[in-house]
Amino acid sequence: MGDLPEETVSTASPKRDPNVHLRTDHLRQDFAGRSVRGGAVTVAAQIIKVAVQFGVTVILARLLRPEAFGLVAMVAVIVAFLELFKDFGLSAATVQRETVTHEDISALFWVNAGLGVAAGLVMIPLAPLLAWFYREPALVGVTLWLGIGFVLSGLSTQHLAVLRRQMRFTALAMILMWSEIIGMAVAVIAAYAGADYWALVVQRLVWALCIAIGAWVFCPWRPGRPAGLGRVRDLLRFGGHVTGSNLVGTFARNLDQILIGWYWGATPLGLYERAYKILLVPINNLNAPLFSVAMPALSRLVDRPALYRRAYLGTVEKLNMVTMPCAAVLIAVPGPVVRVLFGPQWLAATPIVAWLGVAALYHPIGYTCSWLFMTQDRTAEMLRWGLFGSALNAAFIVGGLPFGPVGVAASLAAGGLAVRMPLLFWMVGRSGPVSRGDLVRSMLPSFAASLMIVGALVLIRHAGLFNVATPLRSFAVAMAVAAAVALACFASIPQSRRALVEFARLPQLLVRRRANA
């Protein structure tokens, strides 16, 4: 699925023509079926990974102290910045361009490999600075060891990008799923053996190593010798804009953890970071594979506006139908969620989870706006929005900081819903096939269903049907009610009813053969 057709492989040996691994002309055959099958396999792999991830999250929360998560979160902020620096937007450039050559990708490979080494070296002087800034001596060792991960991931960036470009979603899903699962398994074993926060460090290193090995095994492309960068100047410019925007956005997204860790310490940061995980883990586990599918698909459709608009809005509408009802559960009954996932010792995170649930209503569609900027080659606009949107986030965070982690979560959620998202829709919808009205309309059915879910769960909670002594049963009841209310709402709205029919047809599309096979 998504691999090169047999006739392509037989007529062009990779040894004689390494460009065979970079072609995309064959992808136009059965394009819709390929995208659907790739998306289905990717989502299936993500469901398995999410299930394992939630299980591991529950186990680690019971084996490790909140302080352990807080310590690693202090360094994770820097890791997120340097990860973007290491990538430099060049993986997106490889996927987005209609035509690239073996020499182009080889040049980008060596850039990414060099940036990975540079990022690892930067962690050496940063280690004592972080320990001083947060007043935590343990951060020196954590920072130094995490730097090794950049060297490993720099060697796999372009191989993963080539797999995305070729829409080889099965290979990508297997690499990412098993790397995550192996890393989490090692973390649980280490935590059970008493490794404390080092279990989380080992998880990151094992994950990076497994991805590097998997990328080289599944991707047959091999880099050539280093060459001059003049031929890839346009790709570097594209990547620079993407990186600039992502760096600014990452700073805005992580400023809350930086300031909470500095102002309030490791334990409050650990509570906030775990609550944030409840929001980000399911969203990222949907967004990451959707990006892998949507980026090459929309890039190939950018010259066909009607198909582009339909493909994007269809994906976003279904994404909202999955994520918004889950966000409604976080808003209405955060207590059972926290008790089931983390245990009673984490109950202080309950109000944080509720406010971050508000952010989860709009966070997924905000993420997909980057697809529009990148696939339409509007990365300069993306950078400008990143600067402005990040300034807004920083203002929200600083405003809520004196009130603790709960105040930060409330300020971010309310400010994002009332100010940031409307401005983002205006910015991204100014040009291109997708208008700001399209974005709003794609959210309305799921937003209405979420309001109904919150209302129903609040009524049930006030009726005393949620028992604190049985959090697992309360959580199961909440999810069942949310699913029933959501299905009833979607079935009554023509736009969403069509999407439900398309969901039901996914198995048929998954196994359908190409018409010209």
MARVEX-403848 format. One record per residue: residue in three letters; x, y, z of N, C-alpha, C, CB in turn. Coordinates in steps of 0.1 Angstrom, whole numbers, plus 5000, padded with zeros to 4 digits. Glycine has a CB too. Layout:
<recs>
ALAXYZXYZXYZXYZ...
</recs>
This chain:
<recs>
MET500849885000500050005000500950125000499050005012GLY500850204989501650324988503050294983501750395002ASP503450174982504750144976504750164961505149994980LEU505950154956506150174941505450054934507550184937PRO504750084923504149974916505149884910503250024905GLU504749754908505749654903506349694890505149524902GLU505649754881506149794868507249894869505149834859THR507149984880508150084881509450024886507750194891VAL509349934896510549864901511249784891510149784913SER510549724882511149634873511849704862510149544867THR511449824859512149894848513149994852511049974840ALA513350014865514350114869514950054882513750254872SER516150004881516749944892517250064901517949854888PRO517050054914517550154923519050174922517150124937LYS519850074919521250094918521650184906521949954916ARG520850174895521250254883520550394885520750184871ASP519350394891518650524891518050544905517550524880PRO518750604914518250624928517050724928519350684937ASN516750794917515650884917514250814916515750974905VAL514350674914513050604913512350604927513350454910HIS513050624938512450624951511850764954513450594961LEU512050854945511550994948510351034939512651094947ARG510050944929508950984919507650974926509050884907THR506651054921505351054926504251044915505051184934ASP504651034902503751024891502750904893504451024878HIS503250794898502450674899501350694910503350554902LEU501550784919500550804930499250854925501150894940ARG499250914913497950974908496950864904498251064896GLN497450744902496550634900495950584913497350514893ASP494650584913493850544925494250624936494050394928PHE494350764934494850854944493950844957494850994939ALA492550854955491650854966491750724974490250874962GLY491750614967491850484973493150464981491750374963ARG494250514975495550504982495550584995496650554973SER494950704994494850795006494050735017494350935002VAL492850675013491950615023492650495029490650575016ARG493250405021493850285026495050325035494350195015GLY495850425031496950465039496450525052497750565032GLY495450615051494850665064494350565073493850765060ALA493650465067493050355076494150275083492150265067VAL495150245076496250165082496950245093497250115071THR497150375089497850465099497050485111498150595092VAL495750505110494850525121494750395130493450575117ALA494750285123494650155130495950135138494550035120ALA497050165133498350155140498250255152499550185131GLN497750375150497650475161496750425172497250605155ILE495650365168494750315179495450215188493550245172ILE496250125182497050035190498050105198497749925181LYS498750205192499750285200499150365211500450375190VAL497950425208497250505219496850415230496050575213ALA496350295227495950205238497150165247495250075232VAL498250135240499450095248499950215256500550045239GLN499850335249500350455255499650495268500350575245PHE498250485267497450515279497750415290495950515275GLY497950285286498250185296499550215303498350055290VAL500550255295501850285301501850415309502950305289THR501050515304500850635312500250605326499950735304VAL499250525326498650485339499750415348497450385337ILE500550325342501550255350502550345355502150135342LEU503150425346504250515350503750615361504750595338ALA502550665360501950765370501950695384500650805366ARG501850565384501750495397503150455402500850375396LEU504150445393505550405396506450525399506150325385LEU506050645393506950755394506250875402507450805380ARG507050965408506451075415506151185405507451125426PRO505251275408505051395399506351475397503951485406GLU507251475407508451545405509351495394509251545418ALA509251355392510051295381509651345368509951145382PHE508251355366507751405353508151555351506251385352GLY508051625362508451765362509851795358508151835375LEU510751715363512251725360512451705345513051625368VAL511851595340512051565325511351675317511551425322ALA510251725321509551825314510351955313508151855320MET511151985323511952105322512952095310512752115335VAL513451975308514451955297513651935284515351835299ALA512451875284511751845272511351975264510451775276VAL511252085271511052205264512152245255510852325274ILE513452225260514552255251514652145240515852255260VAL514352025243514351915233513451945222513951785240ALA512252005225511252035215511852145205509952085221PHE512552245211513152345202514252285193513752455211LEU515152215199516252165191515852055181517352105200GLU514751985184514151885174513751965162512951815180LEU513152075163512752155151513952215144511852275156PHE514952255152516152305146516852195138517152355157LYS516852075143517451955137516751925123517451835146ASP515451935124514651905112514752015101513251875115PHE514652145106514752265098513752265087516152275092GLY512652205089511552205079511852135066511152345076LEU512952055066513451995053512651865050514851965054SER512151805061511251685058509951725051510951615071ALA509351845055508251895048508551935034507652015056ALA509751995032510152035019510251915009511452115019THR510751805014510851685006509551635002511651585014VAL508551645011507251595008506451684999506451565020GLN506651815001505751914994506151944980505852055001ARG507451934976507851964963507451864953509451974962GLU506951904941506451814931507651734925505851894919THR508751794923509951724918511151754926510151764903VAL511851644930513151654937514051544931513051644952THR515351554932516251454927517051394939517251524917HIS517751284935518551214945519651304950519251094938GLU520151394942521151484947520651584957521851554935ASP519351634954518751724963518551664977517351774958ILE517951544977517651474990518951444997516751354988SER519951404990521251374996521851495003522251324985ALA521751614996522151735003521451765016522051854993LEU520051745015519251765027519551665038517751765023PHE519851545034520251445044521451485052520551305038TRP522451535045523651575053523451695061524851595043VAL522551785056522251905064521551855077521251995057ASN520551765076519851715088520751645097518751625084ALA521651555092522651485100523551585108523451385091GLY524051685101524851785107524151865118525451875097LEU522951895115522151975125521851885137520852025119GLY521651755135521451665146522651655156521151525142VAL523851655150525051655158525251785165526351625149ALA524951895158525052025164524052045175524752135153ALA522851995174521852005185522351925197520451945180GLY522951805195523451725206524551795213523951595201LEU525451865205526551945211526052065219527551985201VAL524952125215524452245221523952205235523252305213MET523552075237523052035250524152035261522451895249ILE525352025257526452025267526552155275527851995259PRO526652265268526752395276525352425283527152505268LEU524252375277522952405282522652335295521852365272ALA523352215297523052135309523252215322523952015309PRO524352275325524552355337523652475338525952395339LEU523352535326522452655326521052615330522452715312LEU520552505325519252455329519152425344518752335321ALA520252355349520252325363520252455372521552245367TRP520952555367520952685375519552755374522052775369PHE518952755362517752835359516552775368517352825345TYR516552635368515452575375515852535390514952445368ARG517052555393517552525407517452375410516852605417GLU517752295399517652145400518952085395516452095392PRO519852045404521151985399521051865391522051955411ALA519951785393519751665386519551685371518551585391LEU519251805367519051835352520351825344518451975351VAL521451835350522751825343522851695335523951845352GLY522751585343522851445337521651425327522851345347VAL520451465330519351435321519551505308518051485328THR519951635308520151715296521251645287520551855300LEU522351605293523451555285523051425278524651525294TRP522351335285521951215279520851225268521451115290LEU519951325270518951345260519551405247517851435266GLY520751465248521351515236521751415226522551595240ILE521951285231522351185222521251155212522751055230GLY519951175216518851145208518851225195517551165215PHE519351345195519351425183520251375172519851575186VAL521351315176522351255167521651135159523651205174LEU520851055167520150945161519050985152519550855172SER518251085156517051125148517551205136516151215157GLY518651275136519151345124519451255113520351425128LEU519751125116520051025105518850965099520950915111SER517650995104516450935099515451035093515750855109THR515751155094514751265090514351245075515351405092GLN515351245066515051235052514551095048516251265044HIS514950995054514350865051512850855054515050745058LEU512450915065511050915069510351005059510850965083ALA510951115055510351215045510151145032511151335044VAL511051065027510950995015509750895016512250915011LEU509650825027508450735029507150805028508550655042ARG507050925034505851005033505651055019505951135043ARG506651095012506551144998505951034990507851194993GLN506350914992505950794984504550744989506950684984MET504050805000502750765006502850615010501650784996ARG503950575015504150445021503750445036505650395019PHE502450455038501950475051502050355060500550525050THR501950235054502150115062503450105069501849995053ALA504550135061505850135066506050235077506950155055LEU505550355074505650465084504950425097505050595079ALA503750375096502950335108503650235116501550285103MET504250135109504950025117506150085124505349915107ILE506950175117508150225123507750305136508850315113LEU506750395134506450485145505750415157505550595140MET504850315153504150245163505050155172503050155157TRP505950075165506749985173507950065180507449885163SER508350175175509350255182508750305195509850365173GLU507550355194506850405206506650295216505550475202ILE506150185211505850075220507150015227505149955213ILE508149995220509449945226509950045236510449925215GLY509950175232510450275241509650285254510350415235MET508350265253507450265265507650145274506050285261ALA507850035267508149905275509449915283508149785265VAL510449965276511749985284511550085295512850035274ALA510750185293510550285304509850225316509750405299VAL508850135314508150065325509049975332506949985319ILE509849905325510849805331511849885340511549725320ALA512349995334513250075342512650145354513850185333ALA511450195353510750255364510450145375509350315360TYR510050025371509749925381511049885388509149795373ALA512249895381513449855387514049975396514549825377GLY513250085397513650195406514550305399514450135417ALA514450315386515250415379514750555381515350375364ASP513550575386513050705388512950785375513850785399TYR513350905375513150985363514050945351513551135366TRP515050855354515950805343515150715334517150735349ALA514050655339513250575331512650655319512050515339LEU512350775321511750865311512850905301511150985317VAL514150915306515250955297515550835288516450985305VAL515550715293515850595286514750575275515850465295GLN513450605278512450595269512650675256511050635275ARG513150795258513350885247514550835238513751035252LEU515550785244516750735237516450605229517950715246VAL515650515235515350395228514350425217514650295238TRP513450515219512550555208513250615196511550665213ALA514250705198515050755187515850655180515950865192LEU516450555187517250455181516350365172517950375192CYS515150325177514350235170513850305157513150195178ILE513550435158513050505146514150505135512550645149ALA515350535140516550545130516750405123517750585137ILE516650295131516850165125515750135116516950055136GLY514450155120513350125111513350205099512050155119ALA513750335099513750425087514650365077514050565091TRP515850325081516850275071516450135066518250275078VAL515750055074515349925070514249935059514949845082PHE513250015062512050025053512250115041510850075061CYS513150215042513350305031514550265023513450455035PRO514350225010515550175002516450284997515050094990TRP516050414998516850524993518150535002516150654993ARG519250554996520550585004521150714999521450465001PRO521650785008522250925005523550904997522451005017GLY523751004988525051014981526051094989524751074967ARG527051134982528051214988527551354991529351224980PRO528151425002527751565004528051644992528451615017ALA527151744989527351834978527051974982526451794966GLY527252064973526952204976525552234978527452294965LEU525152334986523852364989523152454980523752425003GLY523852504969523252594960522052544953524252644950ARG522052414950520952354942519652334950521352214936VAL519852344964518652324972518252454980518852204982ARG518652564974518452694981516952714983519052804973ASP516152684973514652704975514152614986513952674962LEU514652484986514152394997514552445011514652254994LEU515752495012516252555024515452675028517752585024ARG515052755019514252875022512852825027514052965009PHE512252735020510952675024511152625038510552565015GLY512152545041512352485054512652585065513452385054GLY513352695061513552805070512352865075514552905064HIS511452895066510152955069509352865079509352995057VAL509252735075508552635083509152635097508552495076THR510552625098511152615110510952735119512652595108GLY511052855113510852975120509452985126511053095111SER508452945118507152945124506952835135506152915112ASN507552715133507452615143508152645155507852485137LEU509352705154510052745166509252845174511452805162VAL508752945168507953045175506752975181507453155165GLY506052885174504852825179505252725191504152745169THR506452665190506852575200507152655213508052495196PHE507852765211508152855223506852895229508852975218ALA505852935221504552975227503852855235503653035216ARG503952735229503252625235503952575247503152505225ASN505252605248506052555260506352655270507352485255LEU506052785267506352895276505652865290505953025271ASP504452805289503752775301504552685310502352715298GLN505152575305505852485313507152545318506152355305ILE507752625309509052695314508752785326509552785302LEU507752865325507452955336506852895348506453065331ILE506052785346505552715358506652645365504452615354GLY507552585358508752515364509552615372509552445354TRP509752735366510652835372509952905384511052945362TYR508652935383507953005393507452915404506853085386TRP506952795401506252715410507052585414504952675405GLY507952545406508752425409508352295402508652405424ALA509052185405508952065397507651995400510051975401THR507151995412505851915415504651985408505651905430PRO504452115409503352175402503452155387503252325405LEU504752165382504952145368504652005364506452175364GLY504951905372504651765370503151745368505151675380LEU502351805377500851805377500351865363500251875389TYR500851975360500452045348500851965335501052185347GLU502051915335502551835324501751715322504051805326ARG501351635332500551515331499151555326500451445344ALA498651665331497251705327497351745312496751825335TYR498451805308498651845294498751725285499851935292LYS499351615291499451495283498051435280500251385291ILE497151445289495751395287495151465274494851415299LEU495551595273495051665261495851635249495151815264LEU497151635250498051625238498251485233499351685241VAL498251385242498551245237497551205227498551155249PRO496151205230495251165219495251255207493851155225ILE495451385209495451475198496651455189495351625202ASN497851445195499051425187498951285180500251435196ASN498351195187498351055181497351055169497950955191LEU496551155167495751165155496351265145494351225159ASN496951375151497451475142498751425134497851605149ALA499651355141500851315135500551225123501751245145PRO499751115124499551035112498651105102498850905116LEU497751195106496951265096497851355088495851345103PHE498851415095499851505088500551415077500851565097SER500951295081501751205072500851175059502151075079VAL499551165061498651135050498251265043497451065055ALA497951365050497451485044498451565036496751575054MET499651575042500751655035500951615021501951655043PRO501351485018501551455004500251454996502151315003ALA499151415002497851414994497451554990496751355003LEU497451654999497051784996498151854986496851875008SER499351824988500451874980500251834965501851834984ARG499751714963499451664949498151724944499351514949LEU497251774952496051834948495951984947494951784957VAL497152044950497052194951496752264938498452244956ASP496952194927496552254914495152224910497552214903ARG494352154919492952124916492152174928492751974914PRO491752304929491252364941489952294946490852504938ALA489052254938487852194942488152064950486852164931LEU488951984944489351854951490151884963490151764941TYR491051974963491852014975490852054986492752134971ARG489952144983489052194994488252074999488052304988ARG487751994991486851874995487751785004486251804983ALA488951755000489751665007490151715021491051634999TYR490451845022490851905035489651905044491352045033LEU488551965039487351975048486751845052486252055040GLY486851745043486351615047487151555058486351515035THR488551575058489351525068489151595081490851535064VAL489051725081488951805093487551785099489051955089GLU486551765091485251745097485251615105484151735086LYS485851505099485851375106486751385119486351265097LEU487851465118488751485129487951545141489951565126ASN487151655138486351715148485351625154485651845142MET484751535146483751445151484351345161483151375139VAL485651315160486251225169486851295182487451155162THR487451415180488151475191487251565200489251565186MET486251635194485451725202484551655213484551805193PRO483951535210483251465220484151425232482551345215CYS485351385228486351345239486651475248487651285233ALA486851585241487151705249485951745258487351825239ALA484751715253483551745262483551665275482251715254VAL484051535274484151455286485151515295484651305282LEU486351565290487351625299486751745306488551665291ILE485951825299485351945305484251905316484652025294ALA483451815313482251785322482651695334481251715314VAL483551595332483851505343485351475344483051365341PRO486151575347487551555347488051465358488351685348GLY487251465370487651385381487851235378486651395392PRO486851165373486951025369488151005359485750975364VAL488351095350489451085340490751075347489351195330VAL490951175357492251175364492451055373492351305372ARG491351015380491450895389491850775381490150885396VAL491150755369491450635362492850625355490350615351LEU493250745350494550745342495750755352494550865333PHE495650835362496850865370496750815385497051005370GLY495450795390495350755404494950875413496650695409PRO494550845425494050955434495151055438493550895446GLN496451015437497451105442497651225432498851035443TRP496951225420497051325410495851415410497351265397LEU494951405420493651475419493851625418492851445432ALA494951685423495251825422495251875407496551865428ALA495351775398495451815383494051825377496251715376THR492951795385491651785380491151915373490651745391PRO491252035380490752155373491652195361490852275383ILE492952155361493752175350493252105338495252145352VAL492851975340492351895329491051955324492051745334ALA490152005332488952055328489152175318488052105339TRP490052265322490352385314491052345301491152485321LEU491952245302492652205289491652135280493852115293GLY490552075286489552015277488952125268488551955286VAL488752245274488252355265489152375253488052485274ALA490452375256491452395245491452285235492852405251ALA491052165240491052045231489852055221490851915239LEU488952145224487852165214488352215201486752255220TYR489252305201489652375189491152345185489552525191HIS491852285194493252265191493552175178493952185203PRO492752075176493051995164492852065151492151875163ILE491752145149491652215137492652325136490152275136GLY493052385147494152485146495452425141494352545160TYR495652305145496852235140496852215125497052095147THR495652175120495552145106495652265097494152075103CYS495552385103495752505095497152515089495452635103SER498152455096499452455091499552375078500452385102TRP498652275076498652195064498352295052497552085064LEU497452385054497052485043498152575040495852565048PHE498852625050500052715048501152635040500552765061MET501452515044502552445039502252395025503052335048THR501152335023500852275010500552374999499652175011GLN500152495003499952604993501252694992498852694998ASP502352644998503652724998503452865003504152724983ARG502752875014502553005021503253015034500953035023THR504452965034505252945046505653085052506452865044ALA505853185044506153315049504953375057506453415037GLU503753345052502553385060502453305073501253365052MET502853175072502853085084503753145094503152945080LEU504853195090505853245100505253375106507153275093ARG504653455098504053585104502953545114503553675093TRP502153455111501153415120501753355133500153315114GLY502753275131503453215142503953315152504653125138LEU504553425147505053535156503853595163505753635148PHE502753635156501653705162500953605172500753755151GLY500653485168499953395176500753355189499653265169SER502053355187502853325199502853435209504253295195ALA502853555204502753675213501453675221502853805205LEU500353635214499053615221499153515232497953585211ASN499753395229499853295239500653335251500553165232ALA501853405248502653455259501853545268503953525253ALA501053635262500253725271499253645279499553825262PHE498653545274497753465281498453385293497053355272ILE499653335290500353265300500853355312501553195294VAL501353465308501853555318500653605327502653675312GLY499553625321498353675328497853575338497253705318GLY498053445335497553335344498553285354497053225336LEU499853315352500853255360500753285375502253315355PRO500353405379500253425394499253335401499953575397PHE498353285393497253195399497553055398495953225391GLY498853015395499252875395498952805382498652805406PRO499252675381498952595369497452605364499352455371VAL496552615374495152625370494852755363494252605382GLY495452865368495252995362495852995348495953095370VAL497052935346497652935332496752855323499052865333ALA496252735327495352655318494152735315495052525325ALA493552795324492252875322492452985312491652925335SER493553065314493853175306494153135291495053255311LEU494953025290495252975276493952925269496252865277ALA493152855276491952795270490952895266491252695280ALA490652995275489653095272490153195262489253175285GLY491453235263491953325253492053265239493353375257GLY492453135239492553065226491153055219493152935227LEU490153025226488853015220488253145216487852945230ALA488453245224487753375221488553465212487553455234VAL489953455212490753545204491653475194491653625214ARG492353375198493453325189492853255177494353235197MET491853165179491353085168490653165158490452975174PRO489753265162489153355152490153425143488253455158LEU491253475149492253545142493053445132493253615151LEU493253325137493953225128493053195116494253095136PHE491753175118490853145107490853255097489453115112TRP490853385102490953495093492153495085490753625101MET493353465091494653475084494753365074495753455095VAL494453235077494653125068493553125057494552995076GLY492353185060491353185050491353305040490053175056ARG492353385041492353505032492553465018493453605037SER493253355015493553315002493553165001494853374996GLY493453104989493452964988492052904987494152895000PRO491952774984490652714982489752704994490852574976VAL490352715006489552695019489352835025490352595028SER488152875027487853005033487652995048486553065026ARG487653115054487353115069485953065072487553255074GLY485053085063483653035065483652885064482753085054ASP484452825055484552675055485052625068485552635043LEU486052685074486652635086485652645098487852725090VAL484852755098483852765109482752665107483252905109ARG482252645095481252555092481652405095480752565078SER482952375093483352245095483352205110484852225090MET483452305119483452285133482052285139484252395140LEU481052355133479752375140479052245144478852455131PRO478952145136478152025140478851955152478151925129SER480151945152480851875163480851965176482251845160PHE480852095174480752185185479452175192481052335181ALA478352175184477052155189476852025197475952165178ALA477351915191477351785198478051795211477951675188SER479251865211479951875224479251945235481351945221LEU478552055231477652125241476652035246477052245234MET476051955238474951855242475551755252474351785230ILE476751705249477451605257477751665271478751555251VAL478351785271478651855284477351865292479251995282GLY476251915286474951925293474451795299473951985284ALA474551695291474051565295474951505307474051455284LEU476251525306477151475317476951555330478551475312VAL476751685328476651765340475351725347476551915336LEU474251705340472951655346473151525353471851645335ILE473851435347474051305353474951315366474751205343ARG475951405365476751425377475951485388477951515373HIS475151585386474351645396473251545402473651765391ALA472951445393471951345398472651235407471351275386GLY473951245409474651155417474951025411473951145430LEU474951015398475150885392476650855390474450885378PHE477550955392478950925391479450905406479751045385ASN479950785408480450745422481950765423479950605425VAL482350845432483850865434484550735438484050965445ALA483850645444484450525449484650425437483650455459THR483950445426484150365414484450445402482850275412PRO485650505401486050595390486050525377487350655393LEU486450395376486450325363485050315357487050195365ARG484050285366482750275361482150405357481850205372SER482450515365482050645362482650695348482450745373PHE483850655346484550695333483850625322486050665334ALA483550495323482950415313481550475310482850265317VAL480750505320479450565318479550695311478750585332ALA480550785314480750905308481050895293481850985314MET481950795290482250775276481050715268483450675275ALA480350625274479150575267478050675264478550455276VAL477850765274476850875272477350965262476650955286ALA478651005262479251095252479051035238480651125255ALA479350905236479250835223477750835218479750695224ALA476850805227475450805224474950935220474550745235VAL475251045227474751175224475351225211475151275236ALA476651195209477351245197476751175185478851205198LEU476551045185475950975174474551025171475850825176ALA473751055181472451105179472451245172471651115192CYS473351325177473451465171473951455157474451545179PHE474951375154475551365141474551305131476851285141ALA473751215136472751145127471651245123472151025134SER471451345131470351445129470751565120469751495142ILE472151575117472651685109473051625096473851755117PRO472451675085472851615071474351615068472051695061GLN475051725071476451725068477251615076477051865072SER476951605089477551495097477051355093477451525111ARG475851345089475251215086476051155074473751225083ARG476351245064477151205053478551155057477351315042ALA479151225067480451185072480351045079481051285082LEU479251025087479050895093478950785083477750895102VAL478350805071478250705061479650675055477250755049GLU480450785054481750765049482650685059482450905046PHE482450715072483150635082482750485080482750675096ALA481450455078480950315076481550255064479450315076ARG481850335054482350275041483850255041482050365029LEU484550295052486050285052486550135050486550335066PRO485850035057486349905054486249865039485549805062GLN485249905033485049875018486149945010483649915013LEU486450065013487450145006488850085008487450295009LEU489050035021490349985024490749865016490349945039VAL489749775013490149655006489849664991489349545011ARG489349784986489049794972490349794964488249924969ARG490349724953491449724944491449844935491549594935ARG492549884930492649994920491849954908494150024917ALA491150054902490350034891491149984878489550154887ASN492350034878493149994866494149884869493850124861ALA493949814880494949714883494749594874494749664898
</recs>
